[in-house]
Amino acid sequence: MRPLSNLGEDELLAELERRGLITGLDAEGAVFPDGRVVTQDTVVAGVHFSIDPPWREVGYKAAAVNLSDLAAMGAEPDGLVVTAALPAEVDAEAVVELYAGLNEPGVPILAGDTTSSQVPMLTVTALGRSERVPGRAGALPGDELVVTGPLGAAAAGFYAMAYRLSGFQELVERQLRPVFRLNEGRRLARTAHALIDISDGILRDAARIAKRSGVRLVIDPEAVPRAEGIDRVADLPFWTMGEDYELLAALTPEDARASGFPVVGRVEAGAGVEPDLPSAGWDAFRR
C-alpha cells in the first residue's frame, strides 16, 4: 500500500503517466490542435477555504486560479463552466454571492451543474484560445528566468489570517483575491521557451519545468522580488510557499531583458532545481 500522503501529487501524476492513464502534463491544461485550451481546478471547504467562508471571495478565487492557468498558456479566455456541490442547508443568498464572485473577473459562466454535498466544493473549468502554448518542456540551457511580479504576499496573508494578525489587509487581500496575468501571459507566450504559473511555489513549479524540459533551473533567492511587508508577518520563507499566481518564464537572455520583468535565475544543463528545498511549496497530499 502506498498512501498518497507518502507518494505526493507530482509522483502520483508521474505514475499515472507511466501507466498510460493520463497525458498532457507538458502544459497547465489540455491543448487542442485548433488552438483551444481547457483547464480545471476544484476548491474544497476545509482544504482551500474555511467551512463558513466569505462566499464572494471563494467564487472570485476559484475563477482567478483557472484564469491564471489560461494565462500560463498564453490564452484569451472564452468562458467558465462551473459545478457547485453544496450542503442543502447553505443559504441561497450565499450561493448568489458565490456566483457574483465567479462573475467578477469578467469572464462569462457558460454552463455547469449544481448538486448536494456534505462539504462545499466548487469545480471550475476555464476555456480559451491561444496562438502559442510554450508549456513546460521547452526550457533550454542558457535561458534566463523571469517572474511577472513579487512573491510571498498570499502565503503571508494566509499566515496573518490563521494567526489573527492585524495590520496586514493588503496581504490578506492577495490570498483571497489572487492575480491572474492574462495580458502578461499572452505577451510572454510569443517568445517563451517554457511558461508556468506559480501556484504551488516558485521552487516546486520551477522543478516541473526542469523535469519536463530535462534541464536544471537555478533560482537566485536574492533576485526574487518579495511582496512588501511580508517580513513583518513572520520570519518564514513566504516567497517559496505558493498561491502567488505570478508567471515564471524561461526566455533567451535577449527576450528576458526585453520583457521588462525581473530576472530571477537561469537554465543549465543537468536536472532538478536549485536551491533544493524539499518542503518548499504546496503539495495537495503532503500537507
C-alpha positions as CSV (number, residue, x, y, z in Angstrom):
1,M,0.0,0.0,0.0
2,R,1.3,3.5,-0.9
3,P,-0.8,6.2,0.7
4,L,-1.0,9.4,-1.2
5,S,0.5,11.3,1.8
6,N,3.7,9.4,1.1
7,L,3.6,9.5,-2.7
8,G,2.8,13.2,-3.2
9,E,1.0,14.9,-6.0
10,D,3.8,15.0,-8.6
11,E,4.7,11.4,-8.0
12,L,1.1,10.3,-8.4
13,L,0.8,12.1,-11.7
14,A,4.1,10.6,-12.9
15,E,2.9,7.1,-12.0
16,L,-0.4,7.6,-13.9
17,E,1.6,8.9,-16.9
18,R,3.9,5.9,-16.8
19,R,0.9,3.6,-17.0
20,G,-0.6,5.5,-19.9
21,L,-3.6,6.6,-18.0
22,I,-3.1,10.4,-18.4
23,T,-1.3,12.7,-20.9
24,G,-0.8,16.4,-21.4
25,L,1.4,17.1,-18.4
26,D,3.6,19.4,-20.5
27,A,1.2,22.3,-20.0
28,E,-1.2,23.8,-17.5
29,G,-4.2,22.2,-19.2
30,A,-5.4,20.5,-22.3
31,V,-4.2,21.9,-25.6
32,F,-6.1,21.1,-28.8
33,P,-4.7,21.4,-32.4
34,D,-7.1,24.2,-33.3
35,G,-5.7,26.5,-30.5
36,R,-8.4,25.7,-28.0
37,V,-7.2,25.3,-24.4
38,V,-9.1,23.9,-21.4
39,T,-8.1,23.8,-17.7
40,Q,-9.9,22.9,-14.5
41,D,-9.5,23.3,-10.7
42,T,-11.5,22.2,-7.7
43,V,-11.6,24.1,-4.3
44,V,-12.9,22.3,-1.2
45,A,-14.1,23.6,2.1
46,G,-11.6,22.7,4.9
47,V,-8.8,22.4,2.4
48,H,-8.8,25.6,0.2
49,F,-11.3,27.7,2.2
50,S,-13.0,27.8,5.6
51,I,-16.2,25.9,6.3
52,D,-18.1,29.2,6.8
53,P,-16.4,31.3,4.1
54,P,-16.9,34.7,2.6
55,W,-18.7,33.2,-0.4
56,R,-18.0,36.0,-2.9
57,E,-14.2,35.7,-2.2
58,V,-14.4,31.9,-2.8
59,G,-16.1,32.4,-6.1
60,Y,-13.6,35.1,-7.2
61,K,-10.6,32.9,-6.2
62,A,-12.0,29.8,-8.0
63,A,-12.3,31.8,-11.2
64,A,-9.0,33.5,-10.8
65,V,-6.9,30.4,-10.3
66,N,-8.3,28.9,-13.5
67,L,-7.7,32.1,-15.4
68,S,-4.1,32.0,-14.2
69,D,-3.7,28.6,-15.8
70,L,-5.0,30.1,-19.1
71,A,-2.5,33.0,-18.6
72,A,0.3,30.4,-18.4
73,M,-0.9,29.0,-21.7
74,G,-0.9,32.4,-23.3
75,A,-4.7,32.3,-23.8
76,E,-7.6,34.6,-24.3
77,P,-10.5,33.3,-22.1
78,D,-13.8,32.4,-23.7
79,G,-15.8,31.3,-20.6
80,L,-16.1,29.2,-17.5
81,V,-18.1,26.1,-16.7
82,V,-18.9,25.8,-13.0
83,T,-20.1,22.9,-10.9
84,A,-21.2,23.8,-7.3
85,A,-21.6,21.0,-4.8
86,L,-23.2,22.4,-1.6
87,P,-24.9,21.3,1.5
88,A,-28.7,21.7,1.3
89,E,-28.6,24.0,4.4
90,V,-26.4,26.7,2.7
91,D,-28.4,29.9,2.4
92,A,-29.5,30.7,-1.1
93,E,-28.1,34.3,-0.8
94,A,-24.7,32.8,-0.1
95,V,-24.9,31.0,-3.4
96,V,-25.8,34.2,-5.1
97,E,-22.7,35.8,-3.6
98,L,-20.6,32.8,-4.7
99,Y,-21.7,33.3,-8.3
100,A,-21.3,37.0,-8.1
101,G,-17.6,36.4,-7.2
102,L,-17.3,33.9,-10.0
103,N,-18.5,36.6,-12.4
104,E,-16.4,39.4,-11.0
105,P,-13.3,38.7,-13.2
106,G,-15.5,39.5,-16.2
107,V,-15.4,36.1,-17.9
108,P,-18.9,34.7,-18.5
109,I,-20.2,31.4,-17.0
110,L,-21.4,29.4,-19.9
111,A,-22.7,26.2,-18.3
112,G,-22.4,24.0,-15.3
113,D,-24.1,21.9,-12.7
114,T,-25.3,22.1,-9.1
115,T,-25.6,19.2,-6.7
116,S,-25.8,18.4,-3.0
117,S,-22.8,17.5,-0.9
118,Q,-21.9,17.2,2.7
119,V,-18.9,19.5,2.2
120,P,-19.0,22.6,-0.1
121,M,-16.9,22.1,-3.3
122,L,-16.6,24.2,-6.4
123,T,-15.2,22.9,-9.7
124,V,-14.4,25.4,-12.4
125,T,-13.4,24.6,-16.0
126,A,-11.9,27.5,-18.0
127,L,-12.0,27.5,-21.8
128,G,-9.9,29.7,-24.0
129,R,-7.8,30.1,-27.2
130,S,-4.1,30.5,-27.6
131,E,-1.9,31.2,-30.6
132,R,1.1,29.6,-28.9
133,V,1.4,27.5,-25.7
134,P,5.0,27.4,-24.5
135,G,4.2,24.7,-21.9
136,R,6.8,23.3,-19.5
137,A,9.0,21.2,-21.8
138,G,11.0,23.7,-23.9
139,A,13.4,25.4,-21.5
140,L,17.0,25.4,-22.8
141,P,20.4,25.7,-21.2
142,G,21.4,29.4,-21.4
143,D,17.8,30.6,-21.0
144,E,17.1,33.2,-18.2
145,L,14.1,33.0,-15.9
146,V,11.8,35.9,-15.2
147,V,8.8,36.4,-12.9
148,T,5.9,38.8,-13.6
149,G,5.6,40.2,-10.0
150,P,6.6,40.0,-6.3
151,L,6.1,36.7,-4.4
152,G,5.1,35.9,-0.9
153,A,2.0,38.0,-0.3
154,A,-0.6,35.3,-0.5
155,A,1.3,32.9,1.9
156,A,1.9,35.8,4.3
157,G,-1.7,36.8,4.1
158,F,-2.8,33.2,4.9
159,Y,-0.5,33.2,7.9
160,A,-1.9,36.5,9.1
161,M,-5.4,35.2,8.8
162,A,-4.6,31.9,10.5
163,Y,-3.0,33.7,13.5
164,R,-5.4,36.6,13.5
165,L,-2.7,39.2,13.0
166,S,-3.9,42.8,12.3
167,G,-2.5,45.3,10.0
168,F,-1.8,43.1,7.0
169,Q,-5.0,43.6,5.0
170,E,-3.2,44.1,1.7
171,L,-1.5,40.7,2.1
172,V,-4.8,39.0,3.1
173,E,-6.3,40.5,0.0
174,R,-3.7,38.8,-2.2
175,Q,-4.6,35.5,-0.5
176,L,-8.4,36.0,-1.0
177,R,-8.1,37.6,-4.5
178,P,-5.1,36.3,-6.4
179,V,-3.8,37.9,-9.6
180,F,-4.2,36.4,-13.0
181,R,-1.7,37.7,-15.5
182,L,-3.6,37.2,-18.8
183,N,-2.1,40.1,-20.7
184,E,1.4,39.2,-19.4
185,G,0.9,35.6,-20.3
186,R,-0.1,36.4,-23.9
187,R,3.0,38.6,-24.2
188,L,5.4,36.1,-22.8
189,A,3.9,33.2,-24.8
190,R,5.1,34.8,-28.0
191,T,8.7,34.0,-27.3
192,A,9.0,32.0,-24.1
193,H,10.6,28.5,-24.2
194,A,8.6,27.5,-21.1
195,L,5.9,29.2,-19.1
196,I,4.1,28.2,-15.9
197,D,2.1,30.0,-13.2
198,I,3.4,30.0,-9.6
199,S,0.5,28.3,-7.8
200,D,2.5,25.8,-5.7
201,G,5.6,27.9,-5.1
202,I,8.4,29.1,-7.3
203,L,10.7,26.2,-6.5
204,R,8.1,23.5,-6.9
205,D,6.9,24.9,-10.2
206,A,10.4,25.5,-11.4
207,A,11.1,21.8,-10.7
208,R,8.2,21.0,-13.0
209,I,9.8,22.9,-15.9
210,A,13.1,21.3,-15.1
211,K,11.7,17.8,-15.2
212,R,9.7,18.2,-18.4
213,S,12.5,20.1,-20.2
214,G,15.3,17.8,-19.0
215,V,17.3,20.7,-17.6
216,R,18.4,22.3,-14.3
217,L,16.7,25.5,-13.1
218,V,18.8,27.7,-10.8
219,I,16.8,30.3,-8.8
220,D,18.7,33.2,-7.2
221,P,16.8,33.9,-3.9
222,E,18.3,37.4,-3.7
223,A,16.9,38.3,-7.1
224,V,13.4,37.1,-6.4
225,P,11.1,40.2,-5.8
226,R,9.3,39.9,-2.5
227,A,6.0,41.4,-1.6
228,E,6.2,44.5,0.6
229,G,5.6,43.8,4.3
230,I,5.9,40.0,4.4
231,D,9.0,40.2,6.6
232,R,6.8,41.9,9.3
233,V,4.4,39.0,9.4
234,A,6.9,36.2,10.4
235,D,10.4,35.1,9.8
236,L,9.4,32.5,7.2
237,P,10.3,31.9,3.5
238,F,6.9,33.1,2.3
239,W,8.3,33.6,-1.2
240,T,8.6,29.8,-1.6
241,M,5.1,28.9,-0.4
242,G,2.9,29.5,-3.4
243,E,-0.5,30.8,-4.3
244,D,1.1,33.9,-5.8
245,Y,-0.2,33.1,-9.3
246,E,2.5,35.1,-10.9
247,L,4.1,33.6,-14.1
248,L,7.6,32.1,-14.4
249,A,9.1,32.1,-17.9
250,A,12.2,30.7,-19.5
251,L,13.4,33.0,-22.3
252,T,16.6,33.7,-24.2
253,P,18.7,36.4,-22.4
254,E,17.7,38.9,-25.1
255,D,14.0,38.2,-24.7
256,A,14.3,38.1,-20.9
257,R,15.8,41.6,-20.9
258,A,13.2,42.9,-23.5
259,S,10.3,41.5,-21.3
260,G,11.0,44.1,-18.6
261,F,10.3,41.5,-15.9
262,P,12.9,40.7,-13.1
263,V,15.4,38.1,-14.0
264,V,15.5,35.6,-11.1
265,G,17.6,32.7,-12.4
266,R,18.9,30.7,-15.3
267,V,18.6,27.4,-17.0
268,E,21.6,25.0,-17.1
269,A,22.3,21.5,-18.3
270,G,21.5,18.9,-15.7
271,A,18.4,18.1,-13.6
272,G,16.4,19.4,-10.7
273,V,16.2,22.9,-9.2
274,E,18.4,25.0,-7.0
275,P,18.1,25.8,-4.2
276,D,16.7,22.3,-3.4
277,L,14.2,22.8,-0.5
278,P,12.1,19.6,-0.5
279,S,9.5,21.1,1.9
280,A,9.0,24.3,-0.1
281,G,5.7,24.9,-1.8
282,W,2.3,23.3,-1.8
283,D,1.6,19.6,-2.3
284,A,-2.1,18.5,-2.4
285,F,-1.4,15.3,-0.5
286,R,1.6,16.2,1.7
287,R,0.2,19.0,3.8
